[in-house]
């Protein structure tokens, strides 16, 4: 019998998950999806394809076997309060994708329900995401495998212990923003040199994809790959010297630490 998957919150991440699980890589039919969002128009496109639209958080829980909590961290207290009175909530499988919200926070609010915590990232929107996943001790293997398969339909997964989760936010979840910033910086630098045109941004994006693929598949470390590009006395050597002088690596380390610190603050609330 097919599992009913409920989504509370239908923003970008929920939409990406739904797109994956209903794609050729997924195993879920739209008829087995139940949606609720404070803004009903967010559910409309999926409803046209056969998904059910619920009238409240509680009605999603009542109709679903797996409940995906896809709301912002600041909305969690009200959502958990709405779900806590649902009959049988402790037997539902809960998936949370909010930064900084721990398994224990969700499970204790929902009377010991099994909880899987996931950190997806925005490239899920094109099926190239990275989702970091951990679970509470009471989650069974079949349930865990099912949820892992949900996120594998939209990219790759990394299985970890929850103790590492807040640090992984800075590595895979917030980090697409760093890469977007690097791409913007390269394009801004090109513009400062008088380069422009519609081909500039696509060329930089293709360069980043190619460089990342070479690093992933080429069998060399980042330092070794830098060395393959850098000729003594050449242009890359001069550019890298400036990046070192400006403490590029230190800036990234500081940014990632700030990200982790904020995740810890959210976890402590």
C-alpha positions as CSV (number, residue, x, y, z in Angstrom):
1,X,0.0,0.0,0.0
2,X,1.4,3.4,-1.0
3,X,2.3,5.8,1.8
4,X,0.6,9.1,2.1
5,X,3.1,12.0,2.2
6,X,2.0,15.2,3.8
7,X,3.7,18.6,3.4
8,X,3.2,21.4,5.8
9,X,4.6,24.4,4.0
10,X,4.9,24.4,0.2
11,X,7.8,26.7,-0.5
12,X,10.8,26.2,-2.8
13,X,12.2,23.2,-0.8
14,X,9.0,21.4,-0.5
15,X,8.3,22.0,-4.2
16,X,11.7,20.6,-5.1
17,X,11.1,17.5,-2.9
18,X,7.7,17.0,-4.5
19,X,9.2,17.4,-8.0
20,X,11.8,14.7,-7.2
21,X,9.5,12.1,-5.7
22,X,7.0,12.4,-8.5
23,X,9.6,12.4,-11.3
24,X,10.9,9.3,-13.1
25,X,13.4,8.8,-10.3
26,X,10.7,8.9,-7.6
27,X,8.1,6.4,-6.5
28,X,5.2,8.7,-5.3
29,X,2.0,9.6,-7.2
30,X,0.5,13.0,-6.8
31,X,-2.7,11.3,-5.5
32,X,-0.6,10.2,-2.5
33,X,0.5,13.7,-1.6
34,X,-1.3,16.0,0.9
35,X,-0.5,19.7,1.1
36,X,-1.1,22.6,3.5
37,X,0.3,26.1,3.3
38,X,-0.9,29.3,4.9
39,X,-1.0,30.7,1.4
40,X,-3.3,28.2,-0.5
41,X,-2.1,29.5,-3.9
42,X,1.2,27.8,-3.4
43,X,-0.6,24.4,-3.5
44,X,-2.5,25.1,-6.7
45,X,-0.1,23.8,-9.3
46,X,0.2,20.5,-7.4
47,X,-3.5,20.2,-6.8
48,X,-4.0,20.4,-10.6
49,X,-1.9,17.3,-10.9
50,X,-3.9,15.4,-8.3
51,X,-2.4,16.3,-4.9
52,X,-4.9,16.8,-2.1
53,X,-5.0,20.2,-0.4
54,X,-5.8,20.2,3.4
55,X,-7.4,22.9,5.4
56,X,-5.0,22.8,8.4
57,X,-1.8,21.4,9.7
58,X,-3.8,18.9,11.8
59,X,-5.7,17.6,8.8
60,X,-2.5,17.0,6.9
61,X,-1.3,14.9,9.9
62,X,-4.5,13.0,10.1
63,X,-4.4,12.1,6.4
64,X,-0.7,11.2,6.1
65,X,1.8,8.5,7.0
66,X,4.9,10.7,6.5
67,X,4.7,14.4,7.5
68,X,7.3,16.8,6.0
69,X,7.7,19.9,8.1
70,X,8.8,22.5,5.5
71,X,8.2,25.7,7.4
72,X,10.7,28.3,8.6
73,X,12.3,27.8,12.0
74,X,10.4,30.7,13.5
75,X,7.1,29.0,12.6
76,X,7.9,25.7,14.3
77,X,6.4,26.4,17.7
78,X,2.9,27.1,16.3
79,X,3.1,24.1,13.9
80,X,4.3,21.7,16.6
81,X,1.5,23.0,18.9
82,X,-1.1,22.4,16.2
83,X,0.2,18.8,15.6
84,X,0.7,17.8,19.2
85,X,-3.1,17.3,19.8
86,X,-3.6,15.0,16.7
87,X,-4.6,11.5,17.6
88,X,-1.8,9.0,16.8
89,X,0.8,11.7,16.1
90,X,3.4,9.7,18.0
91,X,3.0,6.9,15.3
92,X,3.6,9.2,12.3
93,X,7.0,9.5,10.7
94,X,8.1,13.1,10.9
95,X,10.6,14.7,8.5
96,X,11.9,18.2,9.3
97,X,14.0,20.3,7.0
98,X,14.4,23.5,9.1
99,X,17.9,24.7,10.0
100,X,18.7,24.5,13.7
101,X,15.6,22.5,14.8
102,X,16.8,19.4,16.5
103,X,15.3,15.9,16.4
104,X,14.7,16.0,20.1
105,X,12.8,19.3,19.8
106,X,10.4,17.8,17.3
107,X,10.1,14.4,18.9
108,X,9.4,15.6,22.4
109,X,6.8,18.1,21.2
110,X,5.1,15.3,19.3
111,X,5.0,12.7,22.1
112,X,8.0,10.7,21.0
113,X,7.2,10.5,17.3
114,X,10.1,9.1,15.1
115,X,11.9,12.0,13.5
116,X,14.2,12.3,10.5
117,X,16.1,15.6,10.1
118,X,17.2,16.7,6.7
119,X,19.3,19.6,5.4
120,X,18.5,20.0,1.7
121,X,19.9,22.7,-0.5
122,X,18.6,24.8,-3.3
123,X,20.1,22.9,-6.3
124,X,17.4,20.3,-5.5
125,X,15.3,22.5,-7.6
126,X,17.1,21.1,-10.7
127,X,17.6,17.6,-9.3
128,X,21.2,18.3,-8.3
129,X,20.8,18.8,-4.6
130,X,22.8,17.5,-1.6
131,X,20.7,16.5,1.4
132,X,22.3,15.7,4.7
133,X,20.2,13.3,6.8
134,X,20.1,12.0,10.4
135,X,17.4,10.3,12.4
136,X,16.2,9.6,16.0
137,X,16.9,6.2,17.5
138,X,13.3,5.1,17.2
139,X,13.2,5.4,13.3
140,X,13.1,1.9,11.7
141,X,15.3,0.9,8.8
142,X,12.4,0.7,6.3
143,X,11.2,4.2,7.2
144,X,14.7,5.6,7.0
145,X,15.4,4.0,3.7
146,X,12.1,5.4,2.3
147,X,12.9,9.0,3.3
148,X,16.5,8.6,2.0
149,X,15.0,7.5,-1.4
150,X,12.8,10.6,-1.4
151,X,15.8,12.9,-1.3
152,X,17.9,10.7,-3.6
153,X,15.3,11.5,-6.3
154,X,16.5,15.1,-6.2
155,X,20.2,14.6,-5.9
156,X,22.7,13.0,-3.6
157,X,22.5,12.3,0.2
158,X,25.0,12.3,3.1
159,X,24.2,10.3,6.2
160,X,25.5,11.6,9.4
161,X,25.0,11.8,13.2
162,X,23.0,14.7,14.4
163,X,26.0,16.1,16.4
164,X,27.5,17.1,13.0
165,X,24.3,18.6,11.6
166,X,24.7,22.3,12.5
167,X,28.3,22.3,11.1
168,X,27.1,20.7,7.9
169,X,24.7,23.6,7.4
170,X,27.7,25.8,6.6
171,X,29.1,23.1,4.2
172,X,26.2,22.0,2.0
173,X,23.1,24.0,2.9
174,X,24.1,27.6,3.1
175,X,27.1,27.2,0.8
176,X,25.3,27.6,-2.5
177,X,25.1,31.2,-1.6
178,X,28.9,31.4,-1.2
179,X,29.3,30.0,-4.7
180,X,26.7,32.4,-6.1
181,X,28.7,35.2,-4.5
182,X,32.0,33.9,-6.1
183,X,30.3,33.8,-9.5
184,X,29.0,37.3,-9.0
185,X,32.5,38.5,-8.0
186,X,34.0,37.0,-11.1
187,X,31.4,38.6,-13.3
188,X,31.8,42.0,-11.5
189,X,35.5,41.7,-12.0
190,X,35.0,41.0,-15.7
191,X,32.7,44.0,-16.0
192,X,35.3,46.2,-14.3
193,X,37.6,45.2,-17.1
194,X,35.1,46.2,-19.8
195,X,33.7,42.8,-20.5
196,X,29.9,42.4,-20.9
197,X,27.3,40.5,-22.8
198,X,24.7,37.8,-22.4
199,X,27.4,35.1,-22.7
200,X,29.4,36.2,-19.7
201,X,27.4,34.7,-16.9
202,X,26.7,31.3,-18.6
203,X,30.5,31.1,-19.4
204,X,31.4,31.6,-15.7
205,X,28.7,29.1,-14.6
206,X,30.0,26.5,-17.0
207,X,33.6,27.1,-15.8
208,X,32.4,26.5,-12.2
209,X,30.6,23.3,-13.2
210,X,33.6,22.1,-15.1
211,X,36.1,22.9,-12.3
212,X,33.9,21.2,-9.7
213,X,33.5,18.1,-11.9
214,X,37.2,17.9,-12.6
215,X,37.9,18.2,-8.8
216,X,35.3,15.5,-8.0
217,X,36.3,13.0,-10.7
218,X,40.0,13.9,-11.4
219,X,41.5,12.1,-8.4
220,X,43.5,15.2,-7.2
221,X,43.3,17.4,-4.2
222,X,42.2,21.1,-4.5
223,X,45.9,22.1,-4.0
224,X,47.0,19.7,-6.7
225,X,44.4,21.0,-9.1
226,X,45.4,24.6,-8.3
227,X,49.0,23.6,-9.2
228,X,47.9,22.2,-12.6
229,X,46.5,25.6,-13.5
230,X,49.3,27.7,-12.0
231,X,52.5,28.2,-14.1
232,X,55.5,29.8,-12.4
233,X,55.6,33.5,-13.1
234,X,52.2,33.3,-14.9
235,X,48.8,34.9,-14.7
236,X,47.2,32.5,-12.3
237,X,50.1,32.7,-9.9
238,X,49.7,36.5,-9.8
239,X,45.9,36.1,-9.2
240,X,46.3,33.5,-6.5
241,X,48.8,35.7,-4.7
242,X,46.2,38.5,-4.4
243,X,43.6,36.0,-3.1
244,X,46.1,34.9,-0.4
245,X,46.9,38.5,0.5
246,X,43.2,39.2,0.9
247,X,42.9,36.1,3.1
248,X,40.3,34.3,0.9
249,X,40.5,31.1,2.9
250,X,40.2,32.9,6.2
251,X,37.1,34.8,5.1
252,X,35.4,31.5,4.1
253,X,36.3,30.0,7.4
254,X,34.9,33.0,9.3
255,X,31.7,32.9,7.2
256,X,31.2,29.2,7.9
257,X,31.8,29.6,11.6
258,X,29.3,32.4,11.7
259,X,26.8,30.1,9.9
260,X,27.4,27.4,12.4
261,X,27.1,29.8,15.4
262,X,23.7,30.9,14.1
263,X,22.5,27.3,13.8
264,X,23.6,26.6,17.3
265,X,21.6,29.7,18.5
266,X,18.5,28.4,16.7
267,X,19.0,25.0,18.2
268,X,19.2,26.5,21.7
269,X,15.8,28.3,21.5
